Amino acid sequence: MRPAPIAFNEPERLRAVAEYDVAADTLAKDLDRIALLAASVFQVPIAMVSFVERDRQIFLAKVGLDVCETGRDVSFCSHAIRGSEMFVVPDATLDPRFADNPLVTGPPHIRFYAGAPLTGARGQTMGTVCIVDDKPRAGFSDGDRILLAELAAAVLDKLELHRLDVARSASQARLTAAAAVSPDGVVCTDERGIITFWNAACETMLGHAAEEVMGRHIAVIAAPGTLDGAKTSIIGGGSDLLVGKTIELTAAHRDGSEFPVELSLTEWRDEGVTSFGCVIRDVTERRASEDHLFELAYFDALTGLPNRVVLQARLDALGNGTDPVCVLAIDLDGFKEVNDTLGHLVGDELLRSVAGRLSACTRPIDTVARMGGDEFVMLLPGIGDPVQAATIADRVIAAVAEAFVFEGQSVNVSASVGFAIHPTFGQETGDLISNADLALYQAKADGRHCRRMFVPALRERATQRRTQDFELRRAHERGEFELVYQPQVRLADGVLLGAEALLRWRHPTKGLLTPASFLANLAAGPLAPEVGHWVLERACEQAAHWRDGGAPDFRIGVNLFGAQFRTDNLCERVRLALAATSLPPEALELEITEDIILRHDDDMTGPLRDLKDLGIGIAFDDFGTGYASLSMLKLLPLTRLKLDQSFVRGMCSSNEDIAIVRAVLYLGGSFQLAVTAEGVETEAQRDMLLAEGCVEAQGYLFGRPMSAEDLSRQFGLPEVGAAPHEMRDGWTSAALVRRV
């Protein structure tokens, strides 16, 4: 164990600092690897090993910093050395001690700092091993503290060896006295390698008493077969190649056990006689710690697969030559539901099993990496044929689709795969991962459990989507969205029953945009819940105005975004909208599409049941166009089916379409669901729907989507913002009545 820090004593501390001769180049080389490791493990731009002198702090090793020293007055480390615990500053700009510090307000713009004190053998703290980020962090976990402390211990090991070397160089005469009390093993030999001194630490470490080894060759410390003739000669004094340096070898205990040690060699002459000294340190714990840190830096702790750092390094090593290479981006479909329903232990076991299956799909030269969460990437050198890549992707999908069994319980997930190939389409290898991700997004958008190959159009669409995402955010902030309303009528007499609220975007330069030009991006982006709630509130407000003005049975239909089901507050937002507008629940009908159902099935059944229990209508929009529609009738708490316009459009000329219309009307009656026909454009369509028993419809025959003002005028509803007594009598379109 390291000595505990003693009470802060600056003169004693400075004397301890002076013992280390920190200007030595060899010391910096030894510590550079630890600084690099710290930066990689903690993913920070700056990592340092610092010593704090009287008026300055100097950096023995550093990553991400150009300067070699700073004044002590601005040093964070000067604060860290005053305590025995790790010194952590989550956000320097919020800490009054550092908010005005020039290292915070100017380069390197320190926001986060963590420093582990370097406390030497005499209990004095000379400096720190510290990490710095230009972004704040919410905290520094216990695991992070342990890792940083382990790195500090590794630095102290190097420093202590260096201090001993300095001490030996300064006064070889004190070697024996220092070795006698040193916690490290110390062996002295003559020029032939015959042992002349063996301290107590050697007895403890190697199991041999001094009298047993005196007069024997120093090779006695090494495990059998680990020393060739050259090494025996070197440690035995026959060569000065490693004098003043450090080597590692495998040592043997008297009981036969073997362990790694680090040897530091020195030489001195006394009255013409050459002698050698060897400091021996058991590095078992340090080696294990370094191996652990290496694993953390380069491999995923859960699955054991290489991580993003290794994947990028191997991809970079392939360069941008003509040799083909393929990258597969893989995402699990349904993994969130496994975590939510069966728990994270099962989820973790599933990820480990998936890692094994993916590895089984590859060759020894391939790389399977876990990027985080349920995302994996395959790197396949030499694969340039799209057909071959697609075959591998299909193999991956099939492997993941096989049921996983945990404690007798079967669990099923699927995989979506996107792949990109170099040099197809002139892709640089550095773009392969992002291009494969774009293809993956397309696979998920196309229904999941499939594969897609990257083509340049995906990048172009992504660029356009990012541009439109910005414009959509600005549109919402500036109030550029507006609602139009398409009337819904009773077919028998043309009486207005309600309307469907539809979103439009009044673009400042492109004019009024229909949903086809922006709705897909809006639905897939982060703004969807916010805009969806705005539509709900505005539509409820308008419906309440019409009901209060003399249309007491008016019903408003509002389309939901799938993202609204992921907010966990959909029901509450609906309740608030109804309460704020005094709109009764039965006057609101929420419309969902099959696409939303398939993407958010596990997220939506509960909220929909709660909404239906309130008395709110639930309509299945575009019914009949998807393969899962019939099964959804049994599972979802529906109140209405909306017959898709494609069947209405063809019903007058297609036996198949009229058969589908009859089937939907029959299903509606059997499940006690109302049916609204969409897209009615001709009187012939209206008449045929009436003959088949359809009660309600909407379409251009009764009115295109229109502003609230226009709908009010057409159907005699109160004008927007007008008091109820200003409305015209009745709310049936005269023109519509004439057509009926």
C-alpha positions in Angstrom: 0.0 0.0 0.0 1.1 3.6 -0.6 1.9 5.7 2.4 -1.0 8.0 3.5 -0.4 11.7 2.9 0.8 13.6 6.0 -0.1 17.1 7.1 0.7 19.6 4.3 4.2 20.9 4.8 5.4 22.9 1.8 9.2 22.9 2.6 9.2 19.2 3.1 7.1 18.7 0.0 9.5 20.7 -2.2 12.4 18.7 -0.9 10.5 15.5 -1.9 10.0 17.0 -5.4 13.7 17.7 -5.8 14.6 14.1 -5.2 13.0 13.0 -8.4 15.1 15.0 -11.0 12.0 15.4 -13.1 13.9 17.0 -16.0 15.3 13.7 -17.1 14.2 12.7 -20.6 14.0 9.0 -19.7 11.4 9.7 -17.1 9.1 11.6 -19.7 9.4 8.6 -22.1 8.3 6.2 -19.3 5.2 8.3 -18.4 4.0 9.2 -21.9 2.3 5.9 -22.3 0.3 6.3 -19.1 -0.8 9.8 -20.2 -1.9 8.4 -23.6 -3.8 5.6 -21.9 -5.6 8.0 -19.5 -6.7 10.1 -22.5 -8.1 7.0 -24.3 -9.8 5.4 -21.3 -11.6 8.6 -20.2 -12.1 9.9 -23.7 -10.7 13.4 -22.9 -8.6 15.7 -25.1 -6.0 16.4 -22.4 -4.2 14.2 -19.9 -1.1 15.1 -17.9 1.3 14.0 -15.2 2.3 17.1 -13.3 4.7 18.1 -10.6 4.0 21.3 -8.6 7.2 23.2 -7.8 7.5 26.4 -5.7 6.3 28.8 -8.4 5.2 26.7 -11.3 3.7 23.3 -12.3 5.6 21.3 -14.9 4.3 18.5 -17.0 6.3 15.2 -16.9 4.0 13.8 -19.6 1.1 15.3 -21.5 -1.4 14.6 -24.2 -3.3 17.3 -26.0 -1.3 20.3 -24.5 1.4 22.3 -26.2 3.0 24.0 -23.2 5.4 22.4 -20.8 4.6 24.3 -17.7 2.3 26.9 -16.2 2.4 29.3 -13.3 1.4 27.7 -10.0 -1.1 30.5 -9.4 -3.4 29.2 -12.2 -2.8 25.5 -11.6 -5.7 23.3 -10.8 -3.1 20.7 -9.5 -1.9 23.1 -6.8 -5.4 22.6 -5.3 -5.3 18.8 -5.8 -2.0 18.3 -3.9 -3.5 19.8 -0.7 -5.8 16.9 0.0 -5.6 13.1 0.2 -8.7 12.5 -2.0 -9.2 12.9 -5.7 -9.8 16.5 -6.7 -12.7 16.8 -9.2 -14.2 20.0 -10.7 -17.3 19.1 -12.8 -17.6 22.5 -14.4 -14.9 25.1 -13.8 -17.1 27.9 -15.1 -19.5 27.4 -12.2 -16.7 27.1 -9.5 -15.8 30.5 -8.0 -12.2 29.3 -7.5 -11.7 28.8 -11.2 -14.4 30.8 -13.1 -12.0 33.6 -13.9 -8.9 31.4 -14.3 -7.2 32.2 -17.7 -7.0 28.4 -18.4 -10.8 28.4 -18.2 -11.6 31.6 -20.0 -8.9 31.0 -22.6 -7.1 28.0 -24.1 -7.3 25.2 -23.3 -10.8 26.3 -22.0 -10.9 23.9 -19.1 -14.4 22.9 -18.0 -13.9 19.5 -16.4 -10.9 18.5 -14.2 -10.1 15.4 -12.2 -6.7 14.9 -10.5 -5.4 11.9 -8.5 -2.6 13.0 -6.1 0.9 11.5 -6.5 1.9 10.8 -2.9 5.5 9.5 -2.5 7.1 7.1 -0.1 7.5 9.8 2.6 3.9 10.8 2.5 4.5 14.1 0.6 2.3 14.9 -2.5 4.4 16.1 -5.4 1.8 16.4 -8.1 -1.1 14.7 -9.9 -2.2 12.5 -12.7 -5.0 14.6 -14.1 -7.5 14.6 -17.0 -9.1 17.7 -18.5 -12.0 18.2 -20.8 -13.3 21.3 -22.6 -16.9 20.1 -21.8 -18.4 19.8 -18.4 -19.4 16.5 -16.8 -22.2 15.8 -14.5 -20.0 13.7 -12.2 -17.1 11.3 -11.8 -18.2 7.8 -10.9 -16.6 5.6 -8.3 -15.3 3.3 -11.1 -13.7 6.3 -12.8 -12.0 7.3 -9.6 -10.6 3.8 -9.1 -9.3 3.8 -12.7 -7.6 7.2 -12.3 -6.1 6.1 -9.0 -4.7 3.0 -10.7 -3.1 5.1 -13.3 -1.6 7.3 -10.5 -0.2 4.2 -8.8 1.4 3.2 -12.1 3.0 6.6 -12.4 4.3 6.4 -8.8 5.9 3.0 -9.6 7.8 4.7 -12.4 8.7 7.7 -10.3 9.9 5.5 -7.4 12.2 3.6 -9.8 13.4 6.8 -11.2 14.0 8.2 -7.7 16.0 5.2 -6.8 18.1 5.6 -9.9 18.7 9.2 -9.0 19.7 8.3 -5.5 22.1 5.6 -6.7 23.7 8.0 -9.2 24.1 10.7 -6.5 25.6 8.4 -3.9 26.4 4.8 -4.6 27.9 4.6 -1.1 24.3 4.8 0.3 23.1 1.9 -1.8 23.4 -0.8 0.8 21.7 1.2 3.5 18.9 2.3 1.2 18.4 -1.2 -0.2 18.1 -2.7 3.3 14.9 -0.7 4.0 13.6 -0.5 0.4 10.2 -2.1 -0.3 11.7 -3.3 -3.6 14.1 -6.2 -4.0 17.7 -5.1 -4.3 20.5 -7.4 -5.5 24.2 -6.5 -6.0 26.6 -8.6 -8.0 30.2 -8.5 -9.0 31.3 -8.1 -12.6 30.7 -11.8 -13.2 27.1 -11.7 -12.0 27.8 -13.4 -8.7 25.4 -12.2 -6.0 27.1 -10.1 -3.2 24.0 -8.5 -1.7 20.4 -9.6 -1.2 18.0 -7.5 0.8 15.1 -8.5 2.9 12.6 -7.5 0.2 14.2 -10.1 -2.1 13.8 -12.7 0.5 10.1 -12.0 0.8 9.5 -11.7 -3.0 11.5 -14.7 -4.2 11.5 -17.0 -1.1 15.3 -17.4 -0.9 17.2 -16.3 2.2 20.3 -14.2 1.7 22.6 -17.0 2.8 21.1 -19.3 0.2 21.9 -17.1 -2.8 25.1 -15.4 -1.8 27.8 -16.5 -4.2 25.3 -17.8 -6.8 24.7 -16.3 -10.2 22.0 -13.7 -10.4 20.2 -15.9 -13.0 18.7 -17.7 -10.0 15.9 -15.1 -9.9 14.6 -16.0 -13.4 12.1 -18.7 -14.2 13.7 -21.8 -16.0 13.9 -21.3 -19.7 13.2 -17.6 -19.7 16.8 -16.4 -20.0 18.8 -17.0 -23.1 22.6 -16.6 -23.1 22.5 -13.0 -24.0 20.1 -12.0 -21.3 22.1 -14.0 -18.7 25.2 -12.1 -19.8 23.4 -8.7 -19.6 21.9 -9.1 -16.1 25.1 -10.9 -14.9 27.3 -7.9 -15.7 28.8 -9.1 -18.9 27.3 -6.2 -20.9 26.5 -2.6 -20.2 23.8 -2.4 -22.9 21.0 -2.1 -20.3 22.8 -0.3 -17.5 20.6 2.6 -16.4 17.6 1.0 -18.1 14.7 -1.2 -17.1 13.8 -4.7 -18.4 11.0 -7.1 -17.7 11.3 -10.8 -17.2 9.5 -13.8 -15.6 10.9 -14.5 -12.1 10.6 -17.8 -10.1 9.8 -18.1 -6.5 11.5 -20.7 -4.4 8.2 -22.7 -4.4 8.2 -22.8 -8.2 5.5 -20.2 -8.9 6.3 -17.7 -11.6 5.4 -14.0 -11.8 6.4 -10.9 -13.8 9.1 -8.5 -12.4 10.7 -5.3 -13.6 14.5 -5.0 -13.2 16.4 -1.7 -13.2 20.2 -2.1 -13.7 23.0 0.2 -12.5 26.8 0.0 -12.4 29.5 1.6 -10.3 33.2 1.4 -9.8 35.0 1.5 -6.5 38.8 1.6 -6.6 38.8 0.0 -10.0 36.4 -2.8 -9.1 33.1 -3.0 -11.1 29.9 -3.8 -9.3 26.3 -4.0 -10.5 23.0 -3.4 -8.8 19.6 -4.6 -9.7 16.3 -3.3 -8.3 13.5 -5.9 -8.6 9.9 -5.1 -8.4 6.9 -7.5 -8.6 4.7 -6.0 -11.3 1.9 -8.6 -11.1 -0.7 -6.1 -9.9 0.5 -3.4 -12.2 0.4 -5.8 -15.2 -3.1 -6.9 -14.3 -4.2 -3.2 -13.9 -2.6 -2.3 -17.2 -4.3 -5.2 -18.9 -7.6 -4.2 -17.4 -7.1 -0.6 -18.6 -6.2 -1.9 -22.0 -9.3 -3.9 -22.2 -11.4 -0.9 -21.1 -9.8 1.3 -23.7 -10.1 -1.0 -26.6 -12.7 -3.7 -25.9 -16.4 -3.7 -25.0 -16.7 -4.7 -21.4 -20.0 -6.5 -21.9 -19.4 -8.6 -25.0 -15.6 -8.6 -25.2 -15.8 -7.4 -28.8 -13.5 -4.6 -30.1 -14.9 -1.2 -29.6 -15.2 1.9 -31.8 -11.5 2.8 -31.2 -10.2 -0.5 -32.5 -12.7 -0.5 -35.4 -11.6 2.9 -36.6 -7.9 2.0 -36.2 -8.4 -1.1 -38.4 -10.4 0.8 -40.9 -7.7 3.5 -41.1 -5.0 0.9 -41.5 -6.7 -0.3 -44.7 -6.2 3.1 -46.2 -7.9 4.4 -49.4 -6.3 2.1 -51.9 -8.1 0.1 -54.5 -8.5 -3.0 -52.4 -12.2 -3.5 -51.6 -13.7 -3.4 -48.1 -17.2 -3.6 -46.8 -18.8 -2.3 -43.6 -22.0 -3.6 -42.2 -24.0 -1.5 -39.6 -26.3 -3.7 -37.6 -29.1 -2.7 -35.2 -31.4 -5.0 -33.2 -35.1 -4.6 -33.7 -37.1 -5.1 -30.5 -34.2 -5.0 -28.1 -35.7 -2.1 -26.1 -38.8 -4.2 -25.4 -36.6 -7.1 -24.1 -34.9 -4.7 -21.7 -38.2 -3.2 -20.6 -40.1 -6.4 -20.1 -37.5 -9.0 -19.1 -34.9 -6.7 -17.5 -31.4 -5.6 -18.2 -29.8 -8.9 -17.1 -31.6 -10.7 -19.9 -30.8 -7.8 -22.2 -27.1 -8.1 -21.4 -27.2 -11.8 -21.9 -28.9 -11.3 -25.3 -26.2 -8.9 -26.4 -23.5 -11.4 -25.5 -25.3 -14.1 -27.5 -25.7 -11.7 -30.4 -22.0 -10.9 -30.3 -21.3 -14.6 -30.5 -23.6 -15.2 -33.5 -22.2 -12.2 -35.4 -18.7 -13.4 -34.8 -19.7 -16.8 -36.2 -20.8 -15.1 -39.4 -17.3 -13.8 -40.1 -13.8 -14.9 -41.2 -10.7 -14.6 -39.0 -9.6 -11.4 -40.9 -12.9 -9.7 -40.2 -13.7 -7.4 -37.3 -17.0 -7.4 -35.3 -17.3 -4.4 -33.0 -19.9 -3.2 -30.6 -20.6 0.5 -31.0 -22.8 0.8 -28.0 -26.4 -0.1 -27.0 -27.7 -2.6 -29.5 -25.5 -1.4 -32.4 -22.8 -3.5 -34.0 -20.5 -3.0 -37.0 -18.7 -5.6 -39.1 -15.5 -4.7 -41.1 -15.0 -7.1 -44.0 -11.7 -6.6 -45.9 -11.7 -7.9 -49.5 -15.5 -7.9 -49.9 -16.3 -5.6 -52.8 -19.1 -7.5 -54.5 -22.6 -6.2 -53.5 -24.1 -9.6 -54.0 -21.6 -11.2 -51.7 -22.1 -8.4 -49.1 -25.9 -8.8 -49.3 -25.4 -12.6 -48.7 -23.4 -11.9 -45.6 -26.1 -9.4 -44.4 -28.8 -12.0 -45.0 -26.7 -14.5 -43.0 -26.5 -12.0 -40.1 -30.3 -11.3 -40.2 -31.0 -15.0 -40.2 -28.6 -15.6 -37.3 -30.1 -12.9 -35.1 -33.7 -14.0 -36.0 -33.2 -17.5 -34.4 -34.8 -17.6 -31.0 -32.7 -17.0 -27.9 -33.5 -19.1 -24.9 -32.8 -17.7 -21.4 -33.7 -19.8 -18.4 -36.2 -21.8 -20.4 -37.8 -18.7 -21.9 -37.7 -18.0 -25.6 -36.8 -14.4 -26.7 -37.0 -13.2 -30.3 -35.4 -10.1 -31.8 -34.6 -9.2 -35.4 -31.9 -7.2 -37.1 -31.8 -4.4 -39.6 -28.6 -4.1 -41.7 -27.1 -1.3 -43.8 -23.9 -1.9 -45.7 -21.4 0.3 -47.7 -18.6 -0.9 -50.0 -15.3 0.8 -50.9 -14.5 1.8 -53.6 -18.1 1.6 -54.9 -19.5 5.1 -55.6 -16.0 6.5 -54.9 -16.4 6.2 -51.2 -13.4 6.9 -49.0 -12.9 4.3 -46.3 -13.3 7.0 -43.7 -16.9 7.5 -44.9 -17.9 3.8 -44.8 -19.2 3.7 -41.3 -21.4 6.8 -41.7 -22.6 5.6 -45.1 -23.5 2.2 -43.7 -25.4 4.0 -40.9 -27.4 5.8 -43.6 -28.2 2.5 -45.3 -29.2 1.1 -41.9 -31.6 4.0 -41.3 -33.2 3.3 -44.7 -33.6 -0.4 -43.7 -35.4 0.6 -40.5 -37.5 3.1 -42.4 -38.5 0.3 -44.8 -39.9 -1.9 -42.1 -36.9 -3.3 -40.3 -35.7 -6.9 -40.5 -34.1 -6.2 -43.8 -30.9 -5.0 -45.5 -30.2 -2.0 -47.6 -27.0 -0.9 -49.5 -25.7 2.6 -49.4 -26.2 4.6 -52.6 -25.3 8.3 -53.0 -29.0 9.3 -52.9 -29.1 8.4 -49.2 -26.4 10.9 -48.4 -28.2 13.6 -50.5 -31.5 12.9 -48.7 -29.7 13.0 -45.4 -28.3 16.4 -46.2 -31.6 17.7 -47.4 -33.2 16.3 -44.2 -30.7 18.1 -42.0 -31.4 21.3 -43.9 -35.2 20.9 -43.6 -34.9 19.9 -39.9 -33.5 23.3 -39.2 -36.2 25.0 -41.3 -38.9 23.0 -39.5 -37.6 24.1 -36.1 -37.6 27.7 -37.3 -41.1 27.3 -38.7 -42.4 26.1 -35.4 -40.8 28.9 -33.5 -42.1 31.5 -36.0 -45.6 30.2 -36.2 -45.4 29.1 -39.9 -47.5 25.9 -39.3 -51.2 26.2 -39.7 -54.2 23.8 -39.8 -56.7 23.1 -42.6 -59.8 21.1 -42.2 -61.5 18.5 -44.5 -65.2 18.1 -43.9 -66.6 14.7 -42.9 -70.2 14.2 -43.8 -73.2 11.9 -43.5 -73.6 10.3 -47.0 -77.4 10.1 -46.7 -78.1 13.8 -46.5 -74.8 15.6 -46.6 -74.9 16.9 -43.0 -71.5 17.9 -41.7 -70.5 15.5 -38.9 -67.0 16.8 -38.3 -63.7 17.5 -39.9 -60.1 16.1 -40.0 -57.5 18.6 -39.0 -54.5 18.5 -41.4 -51.1 20.2 -41.1 -49.8 22.7 -43.6 -46.6 24.8 -43.6 -46.7 28.3 -44.9 -43.1 28.6 -46.0 -41.7 32.2 -46.2 -40.3 31.6 -49.8 -42.0 28.5 -51.1 -45.6 29.3 -50.1 -48.1 26.8 -48.6 -46.5 23.4 -48.5 -48.5 20.1 -48.3 -47.5 17.3 -46.0 -45.9 15.3 -48.8 -43.0 17.8 -48.8 -42.2 17.8 -45.1 -44.3 15.5 -43.0 -41.9 12.4 -43.2 -39.0 14.4 -41.9 -41.1 16.1 -39.3 -42.4 12.7 -38.1 -38.9 11.2 -37.8 -37.3 14.2 -36.1 -37.2 15.5 -32.5 -39.8 18.2 -33.2 -42.6 15.7 -33.8 -44.0 15.5 -30.3 -44.0 19.2 -29.8 -45.7 19.9 -33.2 -48.1 17.0 -32.6 -49.2 18.5 -29.3 -49.6 21.9 -30.9 -51.9 20.4 -33.6 -54.0 18.7 -30.9 -54.4 21.8 -28.9 -55.2 24.1 -31.8 -57.7 21.6 -33.3 -59.5 21.1 -30.0 -59.7 24.9 -29.6 -61.3 25.3 -33.1 -63.7 22.4 -32.6 -64.9 23.8 -29.3 -65.6 27.1 -31.0 -67.7 25.4 -33.6 -69.6 23.3 -31.0 -70.3 26.3 -28.9 -71.5 28.3 -31.9 -74.3 25.9 -32.7 -72.8 22.6 -34.0 -73.1 20.7 -30.7 -72.3 17.3 -32.2 -69.2 18.4 -34.2 -66.3 15.9 -34.1 -62.7 16.8 -34.8 -60.2 14.2 -36.1 -56.5 14.7 -35.2 -53.6 12.6 -36.6 -51.0 11.5 -34.2 -47.2 11.2 -34.7 -45.6 8.0 -33.5 -43.2 10.0 -31.5 -46.0 11.2 -29.3 -46.3 7.7 -27.9 -42.7 7.8 -26.7 -43.1 10.9 -24.6 -45.0 9.0 -21.8 -47.4 11.9 -21.4 -49.7 11.6 -24.4 -52.8 10.9 -22.2 -52.1 13.8 -19.9 -51.5 16.2 -22.9 -54.9 15.1 -24.4 -56.6 15.6 -21.0 -55.1 19.1 -20.7 -56.1 20.0 -24.2 -59.7 19.0 -23.6 -59.8 20.7 -20.2 -58.3 23.9 -21.6 -60.9 24.1 -24.4 -63.9 22.6 -22.6 -64.2 20.1 -25.4 -65.9 16.9 -24.4 -63.9 13.7 -25.0 -66.5 12.3 -27.4 -65.9 15.3 -29.7 -62.3 14.2 -30.3 -61.1 11.4 -32.5 -57.4 10.5 -32.7 -56.2 8.9 -35.9 -53.3 6.4 -36.2 -51.8 4.7 -39.2 -50.6 1.1 -39.5 -47.0 2.4 -39.9 -47.2 4.0 -36.5 -48.6 0.8 -35.0 -45.9 -1.4 -36.4 -43.1 0.9 -35.2 -44.5 1.6 -31.8 -46.7 -1.4 -31.0 -45.4 -2.0 -27.5 -45.6 1.8 -26.7 -49.1 2.5 -27.7 -51.7 -0.1 -26.7 -51.8 1.1 -23.1 -52.2 4.8 -23.9 -54.8 4.1 -26.5 -56.9 2.1 -24.0 -56.6 4.9 -21.5 -57.8 7.4 -24.1 -60.7 5.2 -25.2 -61.7 4.8 -21.6 -62.0 8.6 -21.4 -64.5 8.5 -24.3 -62.1 9.6 -27.0 -62.5 8.0 -30.4 -59.6 6.0 -31.9 -59.6 5.8 -35.8 -57.5 3.4 -37.8 -56.4 5.6 -40.8 -55.8 4.2 -44.4 -57.3 0.8 -43.3 -56.7 -2.0 -45.7 -53.4 -1.0 -47.2 -51.1 -3.0 -44.9 -50.4 -6.6 -44.2 -51.1 -6.5 -40.5 -54.4 -4.6 -40.5 -56.7 -7.5 -39.7 -54.6 -8.6 -36.7 -54.6 -5.1 -35.4 -58.4 -5.2 -35.1 -58.2 -7.7 -32.3 -55.4 -6.0 -30.4 -56.2 -2.2 -30.5 -59.0 -0.4 -28.8 -60.5 1.1 -32.0 -63.8 2.9 -32.6 -63.5 3.6 -36.3 -62.0 2.3 -39.6 -61.1 4.8 -42.3 -61.4 3.1 -45.7 -58.4 4.0 -47.7 -59.0 6.2 -50.8 -57.2 3.8 -53.1 -60.1 1.3 -52.8 -62.8 4.1 -53.1 -61.1 5.5 -56.2 -61.3 2.1 -58.0 -64.5 0.7 -56.7 -66.6 1.8 -59.7 -64.4 0.0 -62.2 -62.7 -2.8 -60.2 -64.4 -5.9 -58.8 -61.5 -6.4 -56.5 -61.8 -2.9 -55.0 -65.6 -3.1 -54.5 -65.0 -6.5 -52.8 -62.5 -4.9 -50.4 -64.9 -2.0 -49.7 -67.7 -4.6 -48.8 -65.2 -6.5 -46.7 -64.2 -3.5 -44.7 -67.8 -2.4 -44.2 -68.6 -6.0 -43.0 -65.6 -6.0 -40.6 -66.7 -2.6 -39.2 -70.1 -3.9 -38.5 -68.8 -7.2 -37.1 -66.4 -5.4 -34.7 -69.0 -2.7 -33.9 -66.7 0.0 -35.5 -67.8 3.0 -37.5 -66.5 3.3 -41.0 -65.5 6.5 -42.9 -64.7 6.3 -46.6 -61.8 8.5 -47.7 -61.2 10.1 -51.0 -64.8 10.3 -52.3 -64.5 12.5 -55.4 -67.5 11.6 -57.6 -71.2 11.2 -57.2 -71.0 7.7 -58.6 -68.6 6.8 -55.7 -71.0 8.4 -53.2 -74.0 6.5 -54.6 -72.2 3.2 -54.6 -71.0 3.6 -51.0 -74.5 4.5 -49.9 -75.8 1.3 -51.7 -73.2 -0.8 -49.8 -74.3 0.7 -46.5 -71.5 3.2 -45.8 -72.7 6.0 -43.5 -69.9 8.6 -43.4 -67.3 9.9 -45.9 -64.9 12.6 -46.7 -63.3 13.7 -50.0 -63.1 16.4 -52.6 -66.8 15.8 -53.5 -67.7 17.4 -50.1 -64.8 19.7 -49.8 -61.1 19.9 -50.1 -58.9 20.6 -47.0 -59.7 24.3 -46.3 -59.1 27.0 -43.7 -61.4 27.2 -40.7 -62.8 30.4 -42.2 -63.7 28.7 -45.5 -65.2 25.7 -43.7 -67.3 28.0 -41.5 -68.6 29.8 -44.6 -69.3 26.7 -46.6 -71.2 24.9 -43.9 -72.8 27.9 -42.0 -70.6 27.5 -38.9 -69.6 30.5 -36.8 -66.8 32.5 -38.2 -63.4 32.0 -36.6 -63.3 34.3 -33.5 -67.0 35.3 -34.0 -69.5 35.1 -31.1 -72.0 32.3 -31.3 -75.0 34.6 -32.0 -73.3 35.7 -35.3 -73.5 32.3 -36.9 -75.8 31.6 -39.8 -78.7 29.2 -39.1 -78.0 25.6 -39.9 -74.6 23.9 -40.6 -75.3 21.9 -43.8 -73.7 22.9 -47.0 -76.5 24.0 -49.4 -74.5 23.0 -52.4 -74.0 19.5 -50.9 -77.7 19.2 -50.2 -78.5 20.0 -53.8 -76.1 17.3 -54.9 -77.8 14.8 -52.6 
